[in-house]
Amino acid sequence: MPIRSRRHQSQSGRSRRQWGSDRHLDPMPAVPRPASEGLVGLGRVAVVVSTAAWLAFIVASAMRDFSRPGENAGAVVQTVAFMLLVSLLALSAIAYMTARLGFYYRARTHRRAARATLDEFFATRQPALTALVPSYQEDQRVIRMTLLSAALQEYPNLRIVLLIDDPPNPRYSAQHRLLEDARSLPDEIEMLLAAPSSRFTIATQRFIASRQWATGSIAHSGELAALAAEYEYGAQWLTELADRHEVVDHSDEFFKKHVLGRLAADLALTASALRSAAADPSASLPSARVEHLYRRLVWTFTASVTSLERKRYVSMSHEANKAMNLNSYIGLLGGSYREAVSPIGRTLSPTDGPADLVVPDADYVLTLDADSVILPEYCQRLVLALEQTQNARVGVAQTPYSAFPGATTRLERIAGATTDLQHIVHQGMTFHGATFWVGANAVLRKRALDDSVQVEYAGDWPIRRYIQDRTVIEDTESSIDLATHGWSLLNYPERLSYSATPPDFGSLCIQRHRWANGGLLIVPKLWRLVRQRRARGERTTIGEVVLRINYMASIFWCSVSLLVLLAYHANGSQFSPLVLVIAAPYFLTMALDLRYCGYKAFDVIRIYAFNLLLLPVNLSGAAASIVQGLTGSKGKFRRTPKVSKRTTPGLPYVALPYGIVALAVYTCIHAYGLHRWGDSAFAAVNAVLASY
């Protein structure tokens, strides 16, 4: 179990910590701890027990209820419905346990690429990478952390573009302030990095020039001492930047300590090693290695940071979603454009002559949400993975994000626990070939995007869709599209990215409603994927199909099943202890996973209560999918707020959880009066947990 430090004193300017908040400040190690034989063996037994219990439940229910003489149609329908509900819940439980086993298998076999391997690759090959950060009315502090975490990547010639999606002519002063803050950030980041970038560039050029007249290929002690001084300067510069960084919440604390602080410590360690080598007469370092160490400083502290506002141009899509914000810029890659003012508004048109905007092409595109942070080696490690021969047909590589440690409220802590469990599930789905793109961060291969692009026209202007926006979960649908075109996806088995968890119930409702909306609409595309693969002579495993269907539709069927079971007055003979045997391994393995992630095993009960609280949100999202499917309309994209003010939830989401408590209490009393002890106990447990 990872050991995390604890906060011993409060700091000024922070919100008061609730009882039950997260006291851990340090994240889990980037490289997952290998699972023991006992943990893996227990996971296998859990899958077998749940599967066997489900089969026994189906057989026992059929033999008991369908063999009785004179059974009426209503009782038969009731029995079939109950069996179906339990089967759907069992499928989701078994899918979770299967996916987590895949994670533990991968954790046991993963070997992290050595520092020397990274250096050797990027010394000779430097694929072009452009980082895109979509932003809509975000707090400047949030965007600044994201841009800095991208700008401080040790990656050569990195380009970063802030895609500002705010209305260009806001009506209110608060919106105008957010827009002006966002517009000023790219220049601010470049100015911030200008001093160290210039210093390291000059030092590198000076060293290269000096070696032209030097004899031998080994750097002398004076050169090593000079290089150590540059690394010490870089470490000190980062330390001072961290000291100046305003800490408002736990995400700031994480950025200060684990992005700026970790990078500073790494540079300081290198400086110390160079000082030791310079002082040791027997030590030697090739001049080529010294040159690369100089270039590493230049790459780390140099980045081109710009912005684009697509809504300023009538020639670009104005559809209100993140996918089209990204698509608008991806469509510009590799072109030159001239800006013009026409009667219908400002336009960007391709040109072969003098250009107002030149957008270099890219081999890879990094998409990074404005509330996400990536660790310093993220880009190098993922691009290296994509450049391996065995990954030539991988279109998307990512590290599914983890929650920032140190949440100050109970709600945010438990929501973060579900995020960390999802990291395990997504890593395991890669083991079974069922990877889905999780949109907070990813490195996309430009060639894969070109293969799956769809082009439409708005008047004379081409609108390119590389990332689907038919649903509000654009990453999920795009995953199926890429797989249909023969591309696979990869979850890199390390924790290298972190993203904010909604801090209050209102923003949580917006996020989870979006997650629940769209999966049902994408399921039919899975059958198209299977047919396309069959036509190419490829096969699709049953495990992949089951995991993908569960990922896209389980929020719907689990929410419906749980709600029906809460209100379901089954006859006493239908309740079976086998239902508990099916569920027990699922909750046991989840408790073990929570402990693996640094939480408490008892948090599994809190997560169940958390899901009861979100039942109305999930059902509302699923209902929106059904309405969209019936009407053919496009889902309305709602971004999760990332500002400091609390978000007010809709009245139904506040009132309906109390209705769930009332329903559970009524079912408990009603079943107790009819001596249906199993139904009564189940309802009582749910009433207590929903109240909590």
Solvent accessible surface area in square Angstrom, and as a share of the most:
residue,aa,sasa,rsa
1,M,99,0.44
2,P,23,0.14
3,I,165,0.84
4,R,22,0.08
5,S,47,0.31
6,R,141,0.51
7,R,34,0.13
8,H,172,0.77
9,Q,138,0.61
10,S,102,0.66
11,Q,79,0.35
12,S,107,0.69
13,G,71,0.68
14,R,41,0.15
15,S,74,0.48
16,R,225,0.82
17,R,41,0.15
18,Q,73,0.32
19,W,175,0.61
20,G,27,0.26
21,S,7,0.05
22,D,6,0.03
23,R,96,0.35
24,H,36,0.16
25,L,25,0.12
26,D,29,0.15
27,P,17,0.11
28,M,13,0.06
29,P,75,0.47
30,A,18,0.14
31,V,55,0.32
32,P,17,0.10
33,R,100,0.36
34,P,83,0.52
35,A,7,0.06
36,S,67,0.43
37,E,114,0.51
38,G,54,0.52
39,L,30,0.15
40,V,0,0.00
41,G,25,0.24
42,L,69,0.35
43,G,0,0.00
44,R,112,0.41
45,V,84,0.48
46,A,6,0.04
47,V,31,0.18
48,V,98,0.57
49,V,57,0.33
50,S,0,0.00
51,T,47,0.27
52,A,54,0.42
53,A,6,0.04
54,W,73,0.26
55,L,94,0.47
56,A,43,0.33
57,F,1,0.00
58,I,42,0.21
59,V,83,0.48
60,A,40,0.31
61,S,3,0.02
62,A,31,0.24
63,M,131,0.58
64,R,75,0.27
65,D,1,0.01
66,F,89,0.37
67,S,82,0.53
68,R,93,0.34
69,P,131,0.82
70,G,83,0.79
71,E,50,0.22
72,N,98,0.50
73,A,79,0.61
74,G,50,0.48
75,A,20,0.15
76,V,53,0.31
77,V,100,0.58
78,Q,53,0.23
79,T,4,0.02
80,V,75,0.43
81,A,41,0.32
82,F,18,0.07
83,M,25,0.11
84,L,102,0.51
85,L,19,0.09
86,V,6,0.04
87,S,22,0.14
88,L,42,0.21
89,L,54,0.27
90,A,2,0.01
91,L,61,0.30
92,S,16,0.11
93,A,8,0.06
94,I,35,0.18
95,A,4,0.03
96,Y,23,0.09
97,M,0,0.00
98,T,38,0.22
99,A,1,0.00
100,R,1,0.00
101,L,15,0.08
102,G,0,0.00
103,F,6,0.03
104,Y,1,0.00
105,Y,54,0.20
106,R,32,0.12
107,A,4,0.03
108,R,70,0.26
109,T,101,0.59
110,H,31,0.14
111,R,180,0.66
112,R,92,0.34
113,A,26,0.20
114,A,58,0.45
115,R,62,0.23
116,A,70,0.54
117,T,61,0.35
118,L,0,0.00
119,D,9,0.05
120,E,127,0.57
121,F,22,0.09
122,F,0,0.00
123,A,56,0.43
124,T,112,0.65
125,R,117,0.43
126,Q,80,0.35
127,P,15,0.10
128,A,44,0.34
129,L,3,0.01
130,T,2,0.01
131,A,0,0.00
132,L,0,0.00
133,V,0,0.00
134,P,12,0.08
135,S,3,0.02
136,Y,66,0.25
137,Q,36,0.16
138,E,8,0.04
139,D,32,0.17
140,Q,54,0.24
141,R,52,0.19
142,V,18,0.11
143,I,1,0.00
144,R,53,0.19
145,M,9,0.04
146,T,1,0.00
147,L,0,0.00
148,L,1,0.00
149,S,1,0.01
150,A,0,0.00
151,A,0,0.00
152,L,1,0.01
153,Q,1,0.00
154,E,8,0.04
155,Y,0,0.00
156,P,3,0.02
157,N,124,0.64
158,L,2,0.01
159,R,45,0.16
160,I,1,0.00
161,V,1,0.01
162,L,0,0.00
163,L,1,0.01
164,I,0,0.00
165,D,0,0.00
166,D,4,0.02
167,P,46,0.29
168,P,35,0.22
169,N,128,0.65
170,P,26,0.17
171,R,204,0.74
172,Y,127,0.48
173,S,98,0.63
174,A,55,0.42
175,Q,54,0.24
176,H,92,0.41
177,R,133,0.49
178,L,20,0.10
179,L,1,0.00
180,E,68,0.30
181,D,33,0.17
182,A,3,0.02
183,R,81,0.30
184,S,53,0.34
185,L,0,0.00
186,P,6,0.04
187,D,91,0.47
188,E,59,0.27
189,I,0,0.00
190,E,64,0.29
191,M,150,0.67
192,L,36,0.18
193,L,4,0.02
194,A,52,0.41
195,A,62,0.48
196,P,0,0.00
197,S,16,0.11
198,S,58,0.38
199,R,93,0.34
200,F,0,0.00
201,T,45,0.26
202,I,90,0.46
203,A,4,0.03
204,T,7,0.04
205,Q,109,0.48
206,R,148,0.54
207,F,11,0.05
208,I,54,0.27
209,A,49,0.38
210,S,52,0.34
211,R,41,0.15
212,Q,130,0.58
213,W,217,0.76
214,A,40,0.31
215,T,130,0.76
216,G,64,0.62
217,S,74,0.48
218,I,85,0.43
219,A,5,0.04
220,H,110,0.49
221,S,63,0.40
222,G,41,0.39
223,E,20,0.09
224,L,3,0.02
225,A,31,0.24
226,A,50,0.39
227,L,0,0.00
228,A,0,0.00
229,A,34,0.26
230,E,19,0.08
231,Y,0,0.00
232,E,69,0.31
233,Y,64,0.24
234,G,0,0.00
235,A,9,0.07
236,Q,98,0.44
237,W,30,0.11
238,L,0,0.00
239,T,58,0.34
240,E,77,0.34
241,L,5,0.03
242,A,8,0.06
243,D,100,0.52
244,R,147,0.54
245,H,20,0.09
246,E,118,0.53
247,V,25,0.14
248,V,46,0.26
249,D,39,0.20
250,H,16,0.07
251,S,12,0.07
252,D,0,0.00
253,E,27,0.12
254,F,3,0.01
255,F,0,0.00
256,K,62,0.26
257,K,87,0.37
258,H,17,0.08
259,V,1,0.01
260,L,1,0.00
261,G,26,0.25
262,R,89,0.32
263,L,9,0.04
264,A,8,0.06
265,A,62,0.48
266,D,49,0.25
267,L,1,0.00
268,A,46,0.35
269,L,129,0.64
270,T,23,0.14
271,A,3,0.02
272,S,62,0.40
273,A,63,0.49
274,L,8,0.04
275,R,101,0.37
276,S,69,0.45
277,A,25,0.20
278,A,21,0.16
279,A,84,0.65
280,D,62,0.32
281,P,137,0.86
282,S,99,0.64
283,A,40,0.31
284,S,74,0.48
285,L,38,0.19
286,P,66,0.42
287,S,19,0.12
288,A,75,0.58
289,R,78,0.29
290,V,0,0.00
291,E,50,0.22
292,H,15,0.07
293,L,8,0.04
294,Y,9,0.04
295,R,89,0.33
296,R,14,0.05
297,L,0,0.00
298,V,27,0.16
299,W,21,0.07
300,T,2,0.01
301,F,0,0.00
302,T,54,0.31
303,A,13,0.10
304,S,45,0.29
305,V,3,0.02
306,T,58,0.34
307,S,47,0.30
308,L,16,0.08
309,E,17,0.07
310,R,2,0.01
311,K,36,0.15
312,R,90,0.33
313,Y,11,0.04
314,V,58,0.34
315,S,10,0.07
316,M,20,0.09
317,S,11,0.07
318,H,86,0.38
319,E,60,0.27
320,A,64,0.50
321,N,13,0.07
322,K,28,0.12
323,A,1,0.01
324,M,1,0.01
325,N,4,0.02
326,L,4,0.02
327,N,2,0.01
328,S,15,0.10
329,Y,7,0.02
330,I,1,0.01
331,G,19,0.19
332,L,17,0.08
333,L,17,0.08
334,G,48,0.46
335,G,19,0.18
336,S,37,0.24
337,Y,19,0.07
338,R,121,0.44
339,E,55,0.24
340,A,50,0.39
341,V,117,0.67
342,S,38,0.24
343,P,146,0.92
344,I,120,0.61
345,G,23,0.22
346,R,82,0.30
347,T,7,0.04
348,L,11,0.06
349,S,36,0.23
350,P,108,0.68
351,T,32,0.19
352,D,159,0.82
353,G,42,0.40
354,P,110,0.69
355,A,38,0.30
356,D,89,0.46
357,L,51,0.25
358,V,94,0.54
359,V,1,0.01
360,P,60,0.38
361,D,84,0.44
362,A,8,0.06
363,D,73,0.38
364,Y,3,0.01
365,V,0,0.00
366,L,0,0.00
367,T,3,0.02
368,L,0,0.00
369,D,25,0.13
370,A,1,0.01
371,D,20,0.10
372,S,0,0.00
373,V,2,0.01
374,I,0,0.00
375,L,5,0.03
376,P,14,0.09
377,E,37,0.17
378,Y,0,0.00
379,C,0,0.00
380,Q,2,0.01
381,R,10,0.03
382,L,0,0.00
383,V,0,0.00
384,L,11,0.06
385,A,10,0.08
386,L,1,0.01
387,E,40,0.18
388,Q,63,0.28
389,T,125,0.73
390,Q,145,0.65
391,N,23,0.12
392,A,49,0.38
393,R,107,0.39
394,V,10,0.06
395,G,1,0.01
396,V,1,0.01
397,A,0,0.00
398,Q,1,0.00
399,T,0,0.00
400,P,4,0.03
401,Y,30,0.11
402,S,1,0.01
403,A,10,0.07
404,F,11,0.05
405,P,7,0.04
406,G,0,0.00
407,A,4,0.03
408,T,14,0.08
409,T,26,0.15
410,R,91,0.33
411,L,42,0.21
412,E,7,0.03
413,R,21,0.07
414,I,10,0.05
415,A,0,0.00
416,G,3,0.03
417,A,0,0.00
418,T,21,0.12
419,T,12,0.07
420,D,2,0.01
421,L,8,0.04
422,Q,77,0.34
423,H,4,0.02
424,I,0,0.00
425,V,16,0.09
426,H,9,0.04
427,Q,1,0.00
428,G,0,0.00
429,M,3,0.01
430,T,25,0.14
431,F,99,0.41
432,H,52,0.23
433,G,41,0.39
434,A,0,0.00
435,T,3,0.02
436,F,0,0.00
437,W,5,0.02
438,V,23,0.13
439,G,7,0.07
440,A,8,0.06
441,N,1,0.00
442,A,0,0.00
443,V,0,0.00
444,L,0,0.00
445,R,22,0.08
446,K,24,0.10
447,R,129,0.47
448,A,1,0.00
449,L,4,0.02
450,D,65,0.34
451,D,68,0.35
452,S,7,0.05
453,V,45,0.26
454,Q,84,0.37
455,V,73,0.42
456,E,87,0.39
457,Y,148,0.56
458,A,58,0.45
459,G,70,0.67
460,D,126,0.65
461,W,61,0.21
462,P,47,0.29
463,I,19,0.10
464,R,94,0.34
465,R,18,0.07
466,Y,19,0.07
467,I,1,0.00
468,Q,14,0.06
469,D,5,0.03
470,R,88,0.32
471,T,4,0.02
472,V,5,0.03
473,I,20,0.10
474,E,10,0.04
475,D,20,0.10
476,T,6,0.04
477,E,1,0.00
478,S,4,0.03
479,S,0,0.00
480,I,1,0.00
481,D,19,0.10
482,L,5,0.03
483,A,2,0.02
484,T,20,0.12
485,H,88,0.39
486,G,23,0.22
487,W,4,0.01
488,S,54,0.35
489,L,15,0.08
490,L,27,0.14
491,N,0,0.00
492,Y,18,0.07
493,P,18,0.12
494,E,0,0.00
495,R,11,0.04
496,L,2,0.01
497,S,0,0.00
498,Y,5,0.02
499,S,6,0.04
500,A,39,0.30
501,T,12,0.07
502,P,5,0.03
503,P,66,0.41
504,D,8,0.04
505,F,35,0.15
506,G,2,0.01
507,S,2,0.01
508,L,0,0.00
509,C,4,0.02
510,I,17,0.08
511,Q,16,0.07
512,R,24,0.09
513,H,45,0.20
514,R,37,0.14
515,W,84,0.29
516,A,10,0.08
517,N,10,0.05
518,G,0,0.00
519,G,3,0.03
520,L,48,0.24
521,L,26,0.13
522,I,0,0.00
523,V,26,0.15
524,P,80,0.50
525,K,23,0.10
526,L,0,0.00
527,W,117,0.41
528,R,112,0.41
529,L,0,0.00
530,V,25,0.14
531,R,136,0.49
532,Q,76,0.34
533,R,33,0.12
534,R,161,0.59
535,A,89,0.69
536,R,96,0.35
537,G,71,0.68
538,E,81,0.36
539,R,193,0.70
540,T,27,0.16
541,T,55,0.32
542,I,143,0.72
543,G,35,0.34
544,E,10,0.05
545,V,26,0.15
546,V,49,0.28
547,L,9,0.05
548,R,5,0.02
549,I,34,0.17
550,N,23,0.12
551,Y,63,0.24
552,M,12,0.05
553,A,7,0.05
554,S,16,0.11
555,I,59,0.30
556,F,63,0.26
557,W,27,0.09
558,C,37,0.22
559,S,6,0.04
560,V,48,0.27
561,S,0,0.00
562,L,25,0.12
563,L,58,0.29
564,V,58,0.33
565,L,27,0.14
566,L,0,0.00
567,A,43,0.34
568,Y,36,0.14
569,H,58,0.26
570,A,1,0.01
571,N,45,0.23
572,G,45,0.43
573,S,45,0.29
574,Q,2,0.01
575,F,68,0.28
576,S,10,0.06
577,P,96,0.60
578,L,47,0.23
579,V,35,0.20
580,L,112,0.56
581,V,62,0.36
582,I,8,0.04
583,A,34,0.26
584,A,58,0.45
585,P,13,0.08
586,Y,52,0.20
587,F,64,0.27
588,L,87,0.44
589,T,0,0.00
590,M,14,0.06
591,A,12,0.09
592,L,45,0.23
593,D,0,0.00
594,L,0,0.00
595,R,110,0.40
596,Y,15,0.06
597,C,0,0.00
598,G,6,0.05
599,Y,15,0.06
600,K,127,0.54
601,A,36,0.28
602,F,128,0.53
603,D,0,0.00
604,V,12,0.07
605,I,62,0.32
606,R,46,0.17
607,I,6,0.03
608,Y,42,0.16
609,A,8,0.06
610,F,9,0.04
611,N,64,0.33
612,L,1,0.00
613,L,53,0.26
614,L,2,0.01
615,L,5,0.02
616,P,12,0.07
617,V,1,0.00
618,N,23,0.12
619,L,41,0.20
620,S,38,0.25
621,G,0,0.00
622,A,2,0.02
623,A,49,0.38
624,A,32,0.25
625,S,0,0.00
626,I,76,0.39
627,V,85,0.49
628,Q,11,0.05
629,G,45,0.43
630,L,149,0.74
631,T,90,0.53
632,G,68,0.66
633,S,61,0.39
634,K,90,0.38
635,G,17,0.16
636,K,170,0.72
637,F,25,0.10
638,R,134,0.49
639,R,48,0.18
640,T,16,0.09
641,P,40,0.25
642,K,37,0.16
643,V,56,0.32
644,S,90,0.58
645,K,164,0.70
646,R,184,0.67
647,T,31,0.18
648,T,123,0.72
649,P,34,0.21
650,G,36,0.34
651,L,137,0.68
652,P,78,0.49
653,Y,40,0.15
654,V,61,0.35
655,A,50,0.39
656,L,91,0.45
657,P,17,0.10
658,Y,157,0.60
659,G,37,0.36
660,I,12,0.06
661,V,32,0.19
662,A,61,0.47
663,L,51,0.26
664,A,0,0.00
665,V,64,0.37
666,Y,125,0.47
667,T,3,0.02
668,C,30,0.18
669,I,115,0.58
670,H,66,0.30
671,A,1,0.01
672,Y,134,0.51
673,G,52,0.50
674,L,87,0.43
675,H,126,0.56
676,R,60,0.22
677,W,141,0.50
678,G,18,0.17
679,D,19,0.10
680,S,9,0.06
681,A,59,0.45
682,F,71,0.29
683,A,1,0.00
684,A,35,0.27
685,V,83,0.48
686,N,1,0.01
687,A,11,0.08
688,V,102,0.59
689,L,25,0.12
690,A,22,0.17
691,S,75,0.49
692,Y,129,0.49
